[in-house]
């Protein structure tokens, strides 16, 4: 690649430029600078086949600003240009998209058009993801838009349909998509959106397959999977509940056979009120409560007694009780607090209306962080910092932060949105140009950055937003190394592998227990891969 200076009349917009087919851009924000100082940042160009002629691959707005500045001028200086190799269309497409993602973030439909062109040029999903610093899942999501009806893509690109609605429309057949469009076009009908759309698609109840307590091969009905391959749902709710109820009955009987004297199955939708129960082992009359949500999820709470019943059963002990060792060390508490914090603020991205109310509450009560400044997220150990930074929750939040920084015209590499600018008037002008959805997205990110780690707000929001830690966390080495108490390690082993495995290894040393737990989590060394599990102190909803 070489740097040359090219006269304006020898430049044209390349067809490989991702915005080449759109109308001339608004350059009012950079035109004054171009008029006074000229174009400083080089355009990315390539030869177009004619002598001394080049086409602009990236830098379209600078080209139009220079064209506007040159109007009426007797002479205008040549523009600085970096020249690509001739004929490499895929490289030109990548350069154009990288430029636009960094400077003016394109919508997902525009990205889909360009990603599709790259795929046709032979680029794999892995290569596209690596080129644009996106996750492979994000690239697959964008490419999956190609399976929607063209009109739905156009409505989404024009922000006539929100992202949640488009996501749920990927669950629909072509016939259902056409039926939804007919409702959308009718002035007398209502086209369901968001979660209402999911209910419409499934006839009132959408039950995810991950809620099943039984093996999926027992179910003979249809299963609907979204085009992103992340979520799948039972098409036949009646068949699901018959199998789920049988599995719940079998689970209840297995507890009774294991020696538990009482196993109570709560009514569907009834919550287990952990706040008015106390932990009691089976040997002291502890009961098992099986909680079934309205959408089919099953939660099991072992070893609890209602508080009043526990007080009646308790008798004073004559001997002086041994001092209790703290269940959780300060470094382990820090690890748990950071992971809970990451999960809650990632969940806030999907609920900006909640973030708005939390923000108002912070302002009214003068939160210690409401200066405004971001929580530093200090980790006691480097392993804890790495564990949080690589978690799905923190990855999702960082992706949203970059998008908001781009919307606000700020450097995408800024570590936070909060405190990134000191001039309020230009930022207010920028915000006025954004849609309500974009502004609320920025609000959710700002609220996430200023949410205090380890505070009661995280616990409250985690419960209110139904944050499921099993979806964003699994036992890792950083967590296990923070546990020094052997009984605690055995408790973790019971959680991931069951009472039988824990009993068989009750005499093992801590290092051996950590290795067994790791094998169970990964399914290696002959161990059965563990189902999703989180320690009570990490979960939301009565876990501590």
ZAMARGU-4260 file (C-alpha; in steps of 0.2 Angstrom, whole numbers, plus 5000, padded with zeros to 4 digits):
<rodrens>
0) 5000/5000/5000 | 5007/5017/4995 | 5002/5035/4999 | 4998/5047/4984 | 4989/5063/4982
5) 4975/5062/4969 | 4965/5077/4961 | 4947/5077/4965 | 4942/5074/4947 | 4952/5058/4946
10) 4942/5050/4960 | 4925/5042/4961 | 4915/5031/4974 | 4919/5012/4972 | 4905/5000/4970
15) 4914/4990/4984 | 4910/5005/4996 | 4896/4998/5008 | 4887/5015/5006 | 4890/5017/4988
20) 4872/5015/4983 | 4865/5028/4996 | 4862/5046/4993 | 4875/5059/4997 | 4879/5059/5015
25) 4877/5074/5028 | 4894/5081/5029 | 4889/5097/5039 | 4899/5091/5054 | 4916/5090/5045
30) 4914/5102/5031 | 4920/5117/5041 | 4936/5108/5046 | 4939/5102/5028 | 4936/5120/5021
35) 4949/5127/5034 | 4962/5113/5034 | 4958/5102/5020 | 4957/5083/5021 | 4970/5076/5033
40) 4966/5058/5035 | 4970/5048/5019 | 4956/5040/5009 | 4957/5022/5005 | 4957/5020/4986
45) 4961/5007/4972 | 4964/5009/4954 | 4948/5007/4943 | 4957/5002/4927 | 4958/5019/4918
50) 4975/5028/4919 | 4977/5039/4934 | 4959/5035/4940 | 4955/5029/4957 | 4939/5024/4966
55) 4936/5027/4984 | 4934/5011/4995 | 4933/5020/5012 | 4932/5039/5015 | 4916/5043/5006
60) 4911/5057/5018 | 4928/5065/5017 | 4927/5064/4998 | 4910/5073/4997 | 4916/5086/5010
65) 4931/5090/4999 | 4919/5091/4984 | 4908/5103/4993 | 4923/5114/4999 | 4930/5114/4981
70) 4914/5122/4974 | 4917/5139/4967 | 4936/5138/4971 | 4948/5141/4956 | 4959/5127/4962
75) 4958/5113/4976 | 4973/5103/4982 | 4974/5085/4979 | 4968/5073/4992 | 4979/5061/5002
80) 4975/5043/4997 | 4982/5026/5002 | 4981/5014/4987 | 4975/4996/4989 | 4980/4982/4977
85) 4970/4982/4961 | 4956/4968/4960 | 4955/4962/4978 | 4936/4965/4980 | 4935/4955/4997
90) 4949/4966/5004 | 4940/4982/4998 | 4924/4977/5006 | 4932/4973/5022 | 4941/4990/5022
95) 4924/4999/5018 | 4915/4990/5032 | 4929/4993/5045 | 4929/5011/5041 | 4911/5013/5043
100) 4909/5003/5058 | 4922/5014/5067 | 4916/5030/5061 | 4897/5029/5057 | 4891/5012/5063
105) 4880/5004/5050 | 4863/4996/5054 | 4862/4977/5054 | 4854/4976/5037 | 4868/4986/5029
110) 4880/4974/5038 | 4870/4959/5032 | 4872/4965/5014 | 4891/4967/5015 | 4894/4951/5025
115) 4884/4942/5012 | 4895/4949/4999 | 4910/4944/5008 | 4903/4926/5011 | 4901/4925/4992
120) 4919/4931/4990 | 4925/4916/5000 | 4926/4923/5017 | 4921/4911/5031 | 4911/4917/5047
125) 4927/4915/5057 | 4936/4926/5046 | 4923/4939/5045 | 4921/4939/5064 | 4940/4941/5066
130) 4941/4955/5054 | 4928/4966/5062 | 4932/4961/5080 | 4914/4953/5082 | 4909/4937/5090
135) 4905/4923/5078 | 4887/4922/5086 | 4885/4941/5081 | 4890/4938/5063 | 4878/4923/5062
140) 4864/4934/5069 | 4867/4947/5056 | 4868/4934/5042 | 4852/4925/5048 | 4842/4941/5043
145) 4844/4934/5025 | 4830/4921/5030 | 4817/4935/5034 | 4806/4941/5020 | 4814/4956/5011
150) 4801/4968/5017 | 4803/4963/5035 | 4822/4967/5033 | 4817/4984/5025 | 4806/4989/5039
155) 4819/4984/5052 | 4832/4994/5043 | 4820/5009/5043 | 4818/5006/5062 | 4799/5003/5059
160) 4802/4986/5068 | 4812/4985/5084 | 4826/4972/5087 | 4816/4961/5099 | 4801/4960/5086
165) 4813/4955/5072 | 4821/4942/5084 | 4805/4934/5087 | 4800/4934/5069 | 4814/4923/5065
170) 4804/4910/5074 | 4790/4912/5061 | 4787/4902/5045 | 4786/4912/5029 | 4767/4910/5030
175) 4767/4917/5048 | 4778/4931/5042 | 4766/4936/5028 | 4752/4934/5041 | 4761/4946/5053
180) 4764/4959/5038 | 4745/4958/5034 | 4741/4963/5052 | 4755/4977/5051 | 4747/4984/5036
185) 4729/4984/5042 | 4723/5000/5050 | 4710/4990/5060 | 4722/4976/5066 | 4736/4975/5079
190) 4752/4967/5074 | 4760/4959/5090 | 4777/4965/5095 | 4791/4959/5107 | 4786/4946/5119
195) 4767/4947/5114 | 4773/4941/5096 | 4781/4926/5104 | 4764/4922/5113 | 4755/4925/5096
200) 4767/4913/5087 | 4765/4899/5100 | 4746/4901/5103 | 4748/4909/5121 | 4763/4899/5129
205) 4781/4898/5123 | 4790/4885/5133 | 4809/4884/5130 | 4816/4866/5128 | 4829/4870/5141
210) 4815/4870/5154 | 4812/4851/5151 | 4816/4840/5166 | 4815/4825/5154 | 4825/4819/5140
215) 4820/4828/5123 | 4820/4811/5114 | 4804/4807/5124 | 4795/4821/5116 | 4787/4817/5099
220) 4779/4834/5095 | 4787/4848/5085 | 4801/4860/5091 | 4804/4877/5084 | 4821/4884/5083
225) 4825/4903/5080 | 4836/4907/5065 | 4851/4911/5076 | 4851/4894/5083 | 4851/4900/5101
230) 4833/4896/5107 | 4821/4882/5104 | 4803/4880/5110 | 4790/4866/5111 | 4777/4868/5098
235) 4765/4856/5108 | 4762/4864/5126 | 4750/4850/5131 | 4763/4836/5127 | 4777/4845/5136
240) 4767/4847/5152 | 4762/4828/5152 | 4780/4823/5151 | 4786/4837/5163 | 4773/4832/5176
245) 4779/4814/5175 | 4797/4819/5177 | 4792/4830/5192 | 4783/4815/5200 | 4798/4804/5197
250) 4810/4817/5204 | 4799/4819/5220 | 4799/4800/5222 | 4818/4799/5220 | 4820/4811/5235
255) 4807/4801/5246 | 4817/4785/5241 | 4833/4794/5247 | 4826/4796/5264 | 4818/4814/5264
260) 4803/4814/5274 | 4794/4827/5265 | 4794/4833/5247 | 4782/4847/5242 | 4778/4851/5224
265) 4772/4869/5223 | 4758/4875/5212 | 4764/4881/5194 | 4769/4899/5196 | 4770/4899/5215
270) 4787/4905/5221 | 4797/4897/5234 | 4799/4910/5248 | 4816/4907/5254 | 4816/4923/5265
275) 4804/4914/5278 | 4813/4897/5277 | 4829/4892/5286 | 4841/4879/5280 | 4840/4862/5289
280) 4848/4845/5284 | 4838/4830/5281 | 4843/4823/5298 | 4835/4838/5306 | 4819/4837/5297
285) 4823/4847/5282 | 4811/4846/5268 | 4813/4847/5249 | 4803/4860/5239 | 4800/4858/5220
290) 4796/4875/5212 | 4788/4875/5194 | 4787/4891/5185 | 4773/4896/5173 | 4784/4892/5158
295) 4789/4875/5164 | 4806/4878/5173 | 4809/4868/5188 | 4819/4873/5203 | 4823/4862/5218
300) 4827/4868/5235 | 4834/4855/5247 | 4834/4855/5265 | 4823/4869/5271 | 4810/4872/5285
305) 4798/4886/5287 | 4805/4898/5300 | 4791/4895/5313 | 4793/4876/5312 | 4812/4877/5313
310) 4810/4887/5329 | 4799/4874/5337 | 4811/4860/5332 | 4826/4868/5339 | 4832/4865/5356
315) 4845/4874/5366 | 4862/4865/5367 | 4871/4864/5383 | 4888/4864/5377 | 4896/4880/5370
320) 4894/4879/5351 | 4910/4879/5340 | 4913/4896/5332 | 4907/4896/5314 | 4920/4898/5301
325) 4915/4912/5288 | 4906/4903/5274 | 4913/4915/5261 | 4930/4924/5261 | 4932/4942/5256
330) 4941/4937/5240 | 4927/4925/5236 | 4914/4938/5240 | 4923/4950/5228 | 4922/4936/5214
335) 4904/4933/5217 | 4899/4951/5218 | 4908/4955/5202 | 4900/4941/5192 | 4883/4946/5199
340) 4886/4964/5194 | 4891/4959/5177 | 4876/4948/5174 | 4864/4962/5180 | 4871/4976/5170
345) 4871/4965/5154 | 4852/4961/5158 | 4849/4980/5160 | 4853/4981/5141 | 4837/4972/5137
350) 4827/4982/5149 | 4831/5001/5147 | 4814/5006/5154 | 4820/4998/5170 | 4837/5007/5169
355) 4827/5023/5167 | 4818/5021/5183 | 4834/5015/5192 | 4843/5030/5186 | 4829/5042/5193
360) 4830/5033/5210 | 4849/5035/5210 | 4847/5054/5207 | 4834/5055/5221 | 4843/5046/5234
365) 4861/5053/5230 | 4869/5036/5227 | 4888/5037/5231 | 4892/5034/5213 | 4880/5047/5206
370) 4894/5060/5203 | 4893/5054/5189 | 4907/5041/5188 | 4909/5023/5183 | 4912/5009/5196
375) 4931/5004/5194 | 4926/4985/5196 | 4942/4982/5206 | 4946/4963/5207 | 4956/4957/5222
380) 4965/4944/5211 | 4971/4944/5193 | 4962/4928/5190 | 4945/4936/5196 | 4948/4950/5184
385) 4951/4938/5169 | 4936/4927/5174 | 4924/4942/5174 | 4932/4950/5158 | 4930/4934/5148
390) 4912/4931/5154 | 4897/4931/5142 | 4889/4945/5152 | 4904/4957/5151 | 4907/4953/5133
395) 4889/4958/5129 | 4890/4974/5139 | 4907/4979/5130 | 4899/4976/5113 | 4884/4987/5118
400) 4896/5000/5125 | 4906/5001/5109 | 4889/5003/5099 | 4884/5018/5110 | 4901/5026/5109
405) 4899/5026/5090 | 4882/5033/5091 | 4888/5047/5102 | 4903/5051/5090 | 4916/5045/5103
410) 4931/5034/5102 | 4925/5016/5102 | 4941/5011/5113 | 4936/5022/5127 | 4934/5011/5143
415) 4918/5019/5148 | 4904/5030/5141 | 4903/5040/5158 | 4917/5053/5159 | 4922/5051/5140
420) 4917/5069/5135 | 4918/5086/5145 | 4908/5097/5132 | 4889/5095/5136 | 4882/5105/5122
425) 4889/5095/5107 | 4884/5079/5116 | 4866/5086/5118 | 4865/5090/5100 | 4871/5072/5096
430) 4858/5065/5107 | 4844/5075/5100 | 4848/5067/5083 | 4847/5049/5090 | 4831/5039/5091
435) 4822/5035/5107 | 4828/5017/5106 | 4846/5023/5104 | 4845/5035/5118 | 4837/5022/5130
440) 4851/5010/5125 | 4864/5023/5130 | 4855/5026/5146 | 4856/5007/5150 | 4874/5007/5147
445) 4877/5022/5158 | 4866/5014/5172 | 4877/4998/5171 | 4893/5008/5172 | 4887/5018/5187
450) 4879/5003/5196 | 4889/4999/5212 | 4897/4982/5213 | 4891/4972/5228 | 4877/4984/5233
455) 4859/4979/5237 | 4854/4986/5220 | 4862/4972/5211 | 4853/4959/5222 | 4836/4968/5219
460) 4838/4970/5200 | 4845/4952/5198 | 4829/4946/5206 | 4817/4958/5197 | 4825/4955/5180
465) 4825/4936/5183 | 4844/4935/5180 | 4848/4916/5177 | 4866/4914/5182 | 4867/4897/5174
470) 4866/4905/5157 | 4881/4917/5160 | 4892/4908/5172 | 4900/4891/5176 | 4912/4884/5188
475) 4930/4890/5184 | 4947/4888/5191 | 4947/4906/5198 | 4932/4902/5208 | 4938/4885/5214
480) 4955/4892/5220 | 4946/4905/5231 | 4938/4891/5241 | 4950/4885/5255 | 4937/4876/5265
485) 4935/4857/5261 | 4917/4856/5266 | 4913/4870/5254 | 4922/4861/5240 | 4912/4845/5244
490) 4896/4856/5244 | 4901/4862/5226 | 4904/4844/5221 | 4887/4839/5227 | 4880/4853/5217
495) 4889/4849/5200 | 4889/4830/5202 | 4876/4824/5215 | 4877/4817/5232 | 4883/4800/5227
500) 4899/4807/5219 | 4902/4819/5233 | 4900/4804/5246 | 4912/4793/5236 | 4926/4807/5237
505) 4922/4814/5255 | 4940/4809/5261 | 4949/4817/5246 | 4961/4832/5248 | 4956/4849/5242
510) 4967/4849/5227 | 4959/4832/5222 | 4941/4839/5225 | 4945/4854/5214 | 4951/4842/5200
515) 4936/4831/5201 | 4924/4846/5200 | 4934/4853/5185 | 4932/4836/5176 | 4913/4836/5180
520) 4911/4853/5173 | 4920/4850/5157 | 4915/4831/5155 | 4933/4825/5154 | 4942/4811/5161
525) 4927/4799/5161 | 4916/4811/5171 | 4898/4814/5166 | 4897/4833/5161 | 4887/4842/5174
530) 4871/4851/5171 | 4871/4870/5174 | 4874/4874/5192 | 4878/4890/5202 | 4882/4892/5221
535) 4867/4899/5231 | 4877/4915/5235 | 4879/4918/5216 | 4861/4915/5211 | 4847/4928/5213
540) 4831/4925/5222 | 4834/4919/5240 | 4852/4912/5236 | 4862/4920/5250
</rodrens>
